[in-house]
Amino acid sequence: MKAQDFKSRWDGPCGCREVLSVGAPLMVSMGSATLMQFTDRIFLGHHDMSELAAAVPGGLASFLLVSLFMGVASCVGVLVAQYHGACRPERVGPALWAGIWFSLASALILAGLAFAGGPLFELAGHPEPVRGLEASYFRILTLGGGFLVLSTALSGYFSGLGRTVNVMVVNVIGALANVPLDYALIFGRLGAPEMGIEGAAVATVLGAAFSCLLFALLLLSPEAERRHRTRSSWRLEGEMLSRLLRFGLPAGVQFFLDVMAITGFSLLVGRMGLVALSATNIAFSINGLTYLPAIGLSIAVSILVGRSQGQGRPDLARRAAGNALFLAVTWMAGVGLVFLLAPGPLLDLFHSAARSEGEAGASFAAIRETGVVLLRYVALYSLADAVSVVCFGALKGAGDTRFVMLVMLTASIGVLILPAWWVVDRGLAGIHGPWLCLSAYVCFLATCFSIRFHRGAWEKRRLIEAAPGTSCPPQSGTNRE
């Protein structure tokens, strides 16, 4: 790329500079959230390999339930971005409170579903020692799932305004608090009881609750109330809640279907034995951490597209998406090379040196060998993953959530779950069979989302109500008031 072309891409409204100014804190923020799970799995791998094998299916199954509600709550950020772009600050507070009331209702529903883990893992046919651990982890995470939903809604206020540094700081503090809690509750240190996998779940819930508290303190500030009525808009506004649900439910179903597909995939691989399940869990854990910058860019492009749509500037929305895609593909290409050339040191993080001999060492050697193969699959589909998440974020920011939901329904069932079940049930191609299905799933999503965005049907969509007589000249920058 010529220097002049790069400068043109870098500067100006929705250029790479602005995408990164919004997205970089979100990358760190997403990294901190996943760091809590990553820390769980590192500690559990040193505590008991069976607990490590149980953590991903148990965590994914819980997150499957939570994801439906989180997907709806995440749309608070898009509504705030569109009202912000349209210069309607008085509507930001009601949009935030619609998300808060929705989150509180979600917490009650999740608490009622927390004890469904036992029958689920029994149906999956996982080994008996792992099944009880999965159910315990699932129960505690689901009981505390309301904190994740509420944190998502509260962070939407800041991300929608482009104040993503606030989101980063809160989530990093929450993640840092999780590390000593993990250490204490898993291993029984610092005066805490040794709880193993249950301690990991409790630590994760406490970290999420702490993040909610920090967000709430920021929202109670006089400045937030003066500009956006963050305190005085607490009464439930039916029209705003309806707007959030009408736009957010398809997004929530899409998120649920995506997590369902990955959860179902993990459960199916679990039928292939402990080595296949553990290697898949480790590969997902490593991929999840390196994948986060692309997710941060996806959220950033949702905000910038939402703001541009509120301003009536689809041209800026397209520019934001193009620049976010350029950054995401560049990052994922670099990560893919690491997975191809040096997978071993990443896999070794999950093995304690104290367990490197004897039967445990032999078991991990088999897991490591399989994990090398799986990280190469991740490397091969990472570029398609970058395209998928960025185009998805752009469509979501424009409000084209129904199409995204329908594509995800088709892909999750028809491209991933049913084909993976078929190859696992018949024992075809070993671990390669289900992972080829996963690669096809990612490529299918990337193709559908990119075609939809480039065709431009989303440009005519409008999520927020019109305000006759109001004018707001388009401006660059994310913190405009």
Backbone hydrogen bonds, N-H to C=O, Kabsch-Sander energy under -0.5 kcal/mol:
donor,donor_aa,acceptor,acceptor_aa,energy
6,F,2,K,-2.4
7,K,3,A,-2.3
8,S,4,Q,-2.1
9,R,5,D,-2.1
10,W,6,F,-2.4
11,D,7,K,-2.4
15,G,12,G,-2.0
16,C,9,R,-2.4
17,R,10,W,-2.3
19,V,15,G,-2.7
20,L,16,C,-2.6
21,S,17,R,-2.2
22,V,18,E,-2.0
23,G,19,V,-3.2
24,A,20,L,-3.2
26,L,22,V,-0.7
27,M,23,G,-2.5
28,V,24,A,-2.1
29,S,25,P,-2.6
30,M,26,L,-3.3
31,G,27,M,-2.4
32,S,28,V,-2.3
33,A,29,S,-1.8
34,T,30,M,-2.3
35,L,31,G,-2.1
36,M,32,S,-1.1
37,Q,33,A,-0.9
38,F,34,T,-3.2
39,T,35,L,-3.1
40,D,36,M,-2.1
41,R,37,Q,-2.3
42,I,38,F,-2.5
43,F,39,T,-2.6
44,L,40,D,-2.7
45,G,41,R,-2.3
46,H,42,I,-1.2
47,H,43,F,-1.2
48,D,44,L,-3.3
52,L,48,D,-1.6
53,A,49,M,-2.3
54,A,50,S,-1.6
55,A,51,E,-1.6
56,V,52,L,-0.9
58,G,54,A,-2.2
59,G,55,A,-2.7
60,L,56,V,-3.1
61,A,57,P,-2.4
62,S,58,G,-1.8
63,F,59,G,-2.7
64,L,60,L,-2.0
65,L,61,A,-1.2
65,L,62,S,-0.5
66,V,62,S,-2.2
67,S,63,F,-2.8
68,L,64,L,-0.8
68,L,65,L,-0.6
69,F,65,L,-0.7
70,M,66,V,-2.5
71,G,67,S,-2.7
72,V,68,L,-1.1
73,A,69,F,-2.5
74,S,70,M,-2.5
75,C,72,V,-1.4
76,V,73,A,-1.7
77,G,74,S,-1.0
78,V,74,S,-0.6
79,L,75,C,-2.2
80,V,76,V,-2.6
81,A,77,G,-2.2
82,Q,78,V,-2.3
83,Y,79,L,-2.6
84,H,80,V,-2.6
85,G,81,A,-2.5
86,A,82,Q,-1.8
87,C,84,H,-1.3
88,R,83,Y,-2.5
91,R,88,R,-1.9
92,V,89,P,-1.3
93,G,89,P,-0.6
93,G,228,H,-0.7
95,A,91,R,-1.5
96,L,92,V,-2.3
97,W,93,G,-2.5
98,A,94,P,-1.9
99,G,95,A,-1.4
100,I,96,L,-1.8
101,W,97,W,-2.7
102,F,98,A,-1.9
103,S,99,G,-2.1
104,L,100,I,-2.1
105,A,101,W,-1.8
106,S,102,F,-2.1
107,A,103,S,-2.0
108,L,104,L,-1.2
109,I,105,A,-1.7
110,L,106,S,-2.6
111,A,107,A,-2.0
112,G,108,L,-1.4
113,L,109,I,-0.8
113,L,110,L,-0.8
114,A,110,L,-0.5
114,A,111,A,-0.8
116,A,113,L,-1.6
120,L,116,A,-1.4
121,F,117,G,-2.5
122,E,118,G,-1.9
123,L,119,P,-2.2
124,A,120,L,-1.7
125,G,121,F,-0.7
125,G,122,E,-0.7
126,H,121,F,-1.3
130,V,127,P,-0.7
131,R,127,P,-2.1
132,G,128,E,-1.2
133,L,129,P,-0.7
134,E,130,V,-2.5
135,A,131,R,-2.2
136,S,132,G,-1.9
137,Y,133,L,-2.2
138,F,134,E,-2.5
139,R,135,A,-2.4
140,I,136,S,-1.9
141,L,137,Y,-2.1
142,T,138,F,-2.4
143,L,139,R,-2.2
144,G,140,I,-1.6
145,G,142,T,-1.3
147,F,144,G,-1.5
148,L,144,G,-0.6
148,L,145,G,-0.6
149,V,145,G,-1.7
150,L,146,G,-2.6
151,S,147,F,-2.5
152,T,148,L,-1.9
153,A,149,V,-2.1
154,L,150,L,-2.8
155,S,151,S,-2.4
156,G,152,T,-1.1
157,Y,153,A,-0.6
157,Y,154,L,-1.0
158,F,154,L,-0.7
159,S,155,S,-2.7
160,G,156,G,-2.2
161,L,157,Y,-1.1
162,G,159,S,-1.2
163,R,158,F,-2.6
164,T,162,G,-1.5
166,N,163,R,-0.8
167,V,163,R,-0.9
168,M,164,T,-2.3
169,V,165,V,-2.7
170,V,166,N,-2.2
171,N,167,V,-2.3
172,V,168,M,-2.7
173,I,169,V,-2.2
174,G,170,V,-2.2
175,A,171,N,-2.3
176,L,172,V,-2.7
177,A,173,I,-2.1
178,N,174,G,-1.1
179,V,175,A,-1.0
181,L,177,A,-1.2
182,D,178,N,-2.9
183,Y,179,V,-2.4
184,A,180,P,-2.6
185,L,181,L,-2.8
186,I,182,D,-2.7
187,F,183,Y,-1.4
188,G,184,A,-1.2
188,G,193,P,-0.5
189,R,184,A,-1.2
192,A,189,R,-2.1
195,M,185,L,-3.0
195,M,193,P,-0.8
196,G,185,L,-0.5
196,G,186,I,-1.3
198,E,195,M,-1.5
200,A,196,G,-1.6
201,A,197,I,-1.7
202,V,198,E,-2.4
203,A,199,G,-2.4
204,T,200,A,-1.8
205,V,201,A,-2.2
206,L,202,V,-2.5
207,G,203,A,-2.1
208,A,204,T,-2.0
209,A,205,V,-2.4
210,F,206,L,-2.1
211,S,207,G,-1.7
212,C,208,A,-2.0
213,L,209,A,-1.9
214,L,210,F,-2.0
215,F,211,S,-2.4
216,A,212,C,-2.5
217,L,213,L,-2.0
218,L,214,L,-1.8
219,L,215,F,-2.1
220,L,216,A,-1.1
221,S,218,L,-1.3
225,E,221,S,-1.8
226,R,222,P,-2.6
227,R,223,E,-2.4
228,H,224,A,-2.3
229,R,225,E,-1.9
230,T,224,A,-0.6
233,S,229,R,-1.1
234,W,231,R,-1.0
238,G,236,L,-0.7
241,L,237,E,-2.4
242,S,238,G,-2.5
243,R,239,E,-2.0
244,L,240,M,-2.5
245,L,241,L,-2.6
246,R,242,S,-2.7
247,F,243,R,-1.9
248,G,244,L,-3.2
249,L,245,L,-2.5
251,A,247,F,-0.8
252,G,248,G,-3.0
253,V,249,L,-3.1
254,Q,250,P,-2.4
255,F,251,A,-2.4
256,F,252,G,-2.6
257,L,253,V,-2.9
258,D,254,Q,-2.3
259,V,255,F,-2.5
260,M,256,F,-2.9
261,A,257,L,-2.4
262,I,258,D,-1.9
263,T,259,V,-3.1
264,G,260,M,-3.3
265,F,261,A,-2.1
266,S,262,I,-2.4
267,L,263,T,-2.6
268,L,264,G,-2.3
269,V,265,F,-2.4
270,G,266,S,-1.8
271,R,267,L,-0.6
271,R,268,L,-1.1
272,M,269,V,-2.2
273,G,270,G,-1.2
277,L,273,G,-2.2
278,S,274,L,-2.8
279,A,275,V,-2.6
280,T,276,A,-2.1
281,N,277,L,-2.5
282,I,278,S,-2.5
283,A,279,A,-2.4
284,F,280,T,-2.5
285,S,281,N,-2.2
286,I,282,I,-2.6
287,N,283,A,-2.6
288,G,284,F,-2.8
289,L,285,S,-1.5
290,T,286,I,-1.9
291,Y,287,N,-2.0
292,L,288,G,-0.5
292,L,289,L,-0.6
294,A,291,Y,-0.8
295,I,291,Y,-1.4
296,G,292,L,-2.9
297,L,293,P,-2.2
298,S,294,A,-1.9
299,I,295,I,-2.3
300,A,296,G,-2.2
301,V,297,L,-2.5
302,S,298,S,-1.6
303,I,299,I,-2.0
304,L,300,A,-2.6
305,V,301,V,-2.7
306,G,302,S,-2.4
307,R,303,I,-2.7
308,S,304,L,-2.4
309,Q,305,V,-2.6
310,G,306,G,-2.1
311,Q,307,R,-1.6
312,G,309,Q,-0.9
313,R,308,S,-3.3
316,L,313,R,-0.7
317,A,313,R,-1.4
318,R,314,P,-2.3
319,R,315,D,-1.8
320,A,316,L,-2.5
321,A,317,A,-2.1
322,G,318,R,-2.4
323,N,319,R,-2.3
324,A,320,A,-2.3
325,L,321,A,-2.3
326,F,322,G,-1.9
327,L,323,N,-2.0
328,A,324,A,-2.6
329,V,325,L,-2.7
330,T,326,F,-1.8
331,W,327,L,-2.1
332,M,328,A,-2.7
333,A,329,V,-2.1
334,G,330,T,-1.5
335,V,331,W,-2.3
336,G,332,M,-2.5
337,L,333,A,-1.6
338,V,334,G,-1.5
339,F,335,V,-2.3
340,L,336,G,-2.0
341,L,337,L,-2.6
342,A,338,V,-2.9
346,L,342,A,-0.5
347,L,343,P,-1.8
348,D,344,G,-2.1
349,L,345,P,-0.6
349,L,346,L,-0.8
350,F,347,L,-1.7
351,H,348,D,-1.7
355,R,352,S,-1.7
356,S,353,A,-1.5
361,G,357,E,-1.0
362,A,358,G,-2.1
363,S,359,E,-2.3
364,F,360,A,-2.4
365,A,361,G,-2.1
366,A,362,A,-1.5
367,I,363,S,-1.8
368,R,364,F,-3.2
369,E,365,A,-2.1
370,T,366,A,-2.0
371,G,367,I,-2.5
372,V,368,R,-1.9
373,V,369,E,-1.1
374,L,370,T,-2.0
375,L,371,G,-2.4
376,R,372,V,-1.1
377,Y,373,V,-1.3
378,V,374,L,-2.1
379,A,375,L,-2.1
380,L,376,R,-1.7
381,Y,377,Y,-1.8
382,S,378,V,-0.9
385,D,381,Y,-2.0
386,A,382,S,-2.0
387,V,383,L,-1.9
388,S,384,A,-2.5
389,V,385,D,-2.5
390,V,386,A,-1.9
391,C,387,V,-2.2
392,F,388,S,-2.2
393,G,389,V,-2.1
394,A,390,V,-2.1
395,L,391,C,-2.3
396,K,392,F,-2.5
397,G,393,G,-2.3
398,A,394,A,-1.3
399,G,395,L,-0.6
399,G,396,K,-1.2
400,D,395,L,-2.7
401,T,399,G,-1.4
404,V,400,D,-1.2
405,M,401,T,-2.2
406,L,402,R,-2.1
407,V,403,F,-2.4
408,M,404,V,-2.3
409,L,405,M,-2.2
410,T,406,L,-2.1
411,A,407,V,-2.8
412,S,408,M,-2.8
413,I,409,L,-1.5
414,G,410,T,-2.1
415,V,410,T,-0.6
415,V,411,A,-1.6
416,L,411,A,-1.5
417,I,412,S,-2.5
418,L,413,I,-2.1
420,A,416,L,-2.5
421,W,417,I,-2.8
422,W,418,L,-2.2
423,V,419,P,-2.3
424,V,420,A,-2.4
425,D,421,W,-2.8
426,R,422,W,-1.6
427,G,424,V,-0.8
428,L,423,V,-2.5
432,H,429,A,-1.6
433,G,430,G,-0.8
435,W,431,I,-1.3
436,L,432,H,-2.2
437,C,433,G,-1.5
438,L,434,P,-2.0
439,S,435,W,-1.9
440,A,436,L,-2.1
441,Y,437,C,-2.0
442,V,438,L,-2.0
443,C,439,S,-2.0
444,F,440,A,-2.2
445,L,441,Y,-2.1
446,A,442,V,-2.2
447,T,443,C,-2.1
448,C,444,F,-2.3
449,F,445,L,-2.6
450,S,446,A,-2.0
451,I,447,T,-2.0
452,R,448,C,-2.2
453,F,449,F,-2.3
454,H,450,S,-2.2
455,R,451,I,-1.7
456,G,452,R,-1.0
456,G,453,F,-0.7
457,A,452,R,-0.6
459,E,456,G,-1.5
460,K,457,A,-1.2
461,R,458,W,-1.6
470,T,467,A,-2.0
